[in-house]
Amino acid sequence: MTDIQAQLRFLPISAQKVRLVVDLVRGKGAAEALETLRFVPKRGAAPVRKLLASAVANAEENFGVSRDDLYIAKIFADEAPTRRWRRFGARGRFKPILRRTSHVTVVLRERGA
């Protein structure tokens, strides 16, 4: 039994926001998760759906596994580097803006194998 893995790196959405989407599909079947993500109204849903579709395509093309047999074994969003932006405030003060990014990883497994 092999793990099929796909990564999405430097996604310009904070890991905290992506985790809200990722938690919805953890443990579900791959086909069911793709359908669920189509209707989630969060900004992080589209890139996570694209990543999951890529992982499913990898499994079908490289390992010959049917998409109906796949389920999401692990999916997580980690913090990536934060870009610091300058904003100048009153009285010569410095107001930093943190542009957070995230890395998303999905691991698929074959059910019943």
C-alpha positions in Angstrom: 0.0 0.0 0.0 1.6 3.3 -1.1 0.7 6.8 -0.1 -0.1 9.2 -2.9 1.0 12.7 -2.0 0.6 16.1 -3.4 1.8 19.5 -2.1 0.7 23.0 -2.6 3.4 25.5 -1.5 3.3 29.2 -0.9 -0.5 29.6 -1.1 -1.1 33.3 -0.3 -3.8 32.5 2.3 -3.1 32.1 6.0 -2.8 28.6 7.3 -5.5 29.4 9.9 -8.0 30.1 7.1 -7.0 27.1 5.0 -7.4 24.8 8.0 -11.1 25.6 8.2 -11.5 24.1 4.7 -9.1 21.2 5.2 -10.9 20.0 8.3 -14.1 19.6 6.3 -12.7 16.9 4.0 -10.3 15.0 6.3 -11.0 11.2 6.2 -13.6 11.4 3.4 -13.4 9.6 0.1 -11.6 11.5 -2.6 -14.6 11.8 -5.0 -16.9 12.9 -2.1 -14.3 15.5 -0.9 -14.1 17.0 -4.4 -17.8 17.4 -4.6 -17.9 18.9 -1.1 -15.2 21.5 -1.9 -17.2 22.6 -5.0 -19.8 24.2 -2.8 -17.7 25.6 0.1 -17.9 29.4 -0.1 -14.4 30.1 1.3 -11.4 31.4 -0.6 -9.2 28.5 0.4 -11.6 25.9 -1.1 -10.7 26.4 -4.7 -6.9 25.9 -4.3 -7.5 22.9 -2.0 -9.9 21.3 -4.5 -7.3 21.8 -7.3 -4.6 20.2 -5.1 -6.9 17.2 -4.3 -7.8 16.8 -8.0 -4.1 16.7 -8.8 -3.4 14.1 -6.2 -6.3 11.9 -7.6 -4.9 12.3 -11.1 -1.4 11.3 -9.9 -2.9 8.2 -8.3 -4.8 7.2 -11.4 -2.0 7.9 -13.9 1.1 6.7 -11.9 -0.3 4.0 -9.7 -3.4 2.8 -11.6 -5.7 3.2 -8.7 -9.4 4.0 -9.2 -10.6 7.3 -7.8 -13.5 5.5 -6.0 -11.1 3.5 -3.9 -9.1 6.5 -2.7 -9.7 8.3 0.6 -7.9 11.2 2.3 -5.6 9.7 4.9 -3.9 12.9 5.9 -4.4 16.5 4.9 -2.9 19.5 6.7 -2.0 23.2 6.2 1.3 24.5 7.7 2.6 28.0 7.9 4.9 29.2 5.1 7.1 32.3 5.2 5.4 35.6 6.1 6.0 38.7 4.0 6.3 41.8 6.1 4.8 44.9 4.6 5.4 48.5 5.7 2.6 50.9 6.6 3.5 54.2 8.2 1.2 55.4 11.0 0.8 58.6 12.9 3.7 60.4 14.7 6.3 58.6 12.6 5.3 55.2 13.8 5.7 51.9 11.9 2.6 49.7 11.4 3.6 46.3 10.0 1.2 44.3 7.9 1.9 40.5 7.9 1.0 38.8 4.6 0.8 35.2 5.6 1.2 32.2 3.3 0.7 28.4 3.8 1.8 25.0 2.5 -0.9 22.4 2.1 -0.2 18.7 1.9 -2.6 15.9 1.0 -1.9 12.2 1.4 -4.3 9.7 -0.3 -4.5 5.9 0.4 -6.3 3.1 -1.2 -9.3 1.8 0.7 -9.2 -1.8 1.8 -5.6 -2.4 0.7 
